[in-house]
Amino acid sequence: MTGRAGSQLSKIWQGIADRQAAEIRDAFLVSQNVGTSSRSILGYVLAVLVILLALVMGGLGLWFALRTLGLVGHLNGIERVVSGFCAVILLGIVWMARPRFDLSWGRPITAQEAPEFYALINEVAQQLRVQMPRRVTLLLSVNAFMGRSGFPPQPALGYGLPLWFAMHPQERVAILAHELAHERNNDPTRGGLVGLALNILAQLMYVLRPEGQVSGDIIDLFTKMLQWLFSRIPLVLYGGLLQLVGADQQRAEYRADLLAAEVAGTEATSAALDKLHLAGLYESALHKHRHQPERPHVFLELRHMWDTMSQDDRQKRRDEYGQMRLRLDDSHPPTVDRVRVVQAYHYEPKVILTEERAARIDAELAPFIGPLADEAYDLYREYHG
């Protein structure tokens, strides 16, 4: 009975998410000027409360520390021990929850190593009127991201080599423009109060989660139970915050798609998004290239698979993704909806990546292909045994 009730509740919630996702999509089909949701205000309120709570805990921890050191008030021995314990606990939690902006994954690549690549990034950034990323990394996955790195946090771009080589030149511009567009598309989770609050909660979830197997020791069991219980608090707050700002987060993805279309053109942007349905072929490319190599490297093997897939198989994958409606706390709307929105507006490309220029960038990235491909295959083998 419980399972059946849970299944019904899941269907009801999924139906609500479907309708909300469809409403966001339909609003962008009518106009690009889609406002924010009213419930996002509650998200910003919750974010402020999380940040204030962290500041208050830090202030209390500092006050207890000063009392312990005898700089504030006069305490006897027992009071000093209690005060010191409170200071350690509060300051320890605040230290663990401090925001991190270290995007250390991926292989950093400098302007000296890839001047043409950096020139393309800068050209797209200028078209979008956003800051040039201070850090650029190459990834081994079919992925790209725009985030923050260092202190003070500066824009950081990650671009997957499989995604770069599997895309045609103008589609590469579309992916690049989409990521850079996040610097001006009002995504609540990529900066500001909401981004800071999510960062704090994510760090707390990470440090509080229990690790390792539970031993027969009663103390170890009790400790892990406490860790599990305390880790639920930031987990619930994190999920609740994403639910409140999730609609705005998906709106930001649509805005980034449309800004990318303004730079790379509608045709290239919709084609690049459509190819994201085929990302699952990466593992097949890794396996095939390791055992039956036909292309110079695995990333070109992936491109070959994408380019030679039949239209029937492509449509099958589109349909499969179209049926996988996402909750509004997920960061991206369904890809089929994103393609539909982009195709509703026509833009000619402003930044054109010619085959010759793309080839020069490929040559700059060539030294990174072998190490990243080997690392990707090692991960694939580790996962599949």
Secondary structure, DSSP 8 states (H G I E B T S, - for coil): -HHHHHHHHHHHHHHHHHHHHHHHHHHHHH-S-----TTHHHHHHHHHHHHHHHHHHHHHHHHHHHHHTTSSS---HHHHHHHHHHHHHHHHHHHHTS-------SEE--TTT-HHHHHHHHHHHHHHT----SEEEEESSS-EEEEEETTTTEEEEEEEHHHHHHS-HHHHHHHHHHHHHTTSS--GGGSHHHHHHHHHHHHHHHHHS--S---S-HHHHHHHHHHHHHHHHHHHHHHHHHHHHHHHHHHHHHHHHHHHHHHH-HHHHHHHHHHGGGGGGHHHHHHHHHHS--SSSHHHHHHHHHHH--HHHHHHHHHHHHT----TTSSS--HHHHHHHHHTS----SS---HHHHHHHHHHHHHHHHHHHHHHHHHHHHHH-
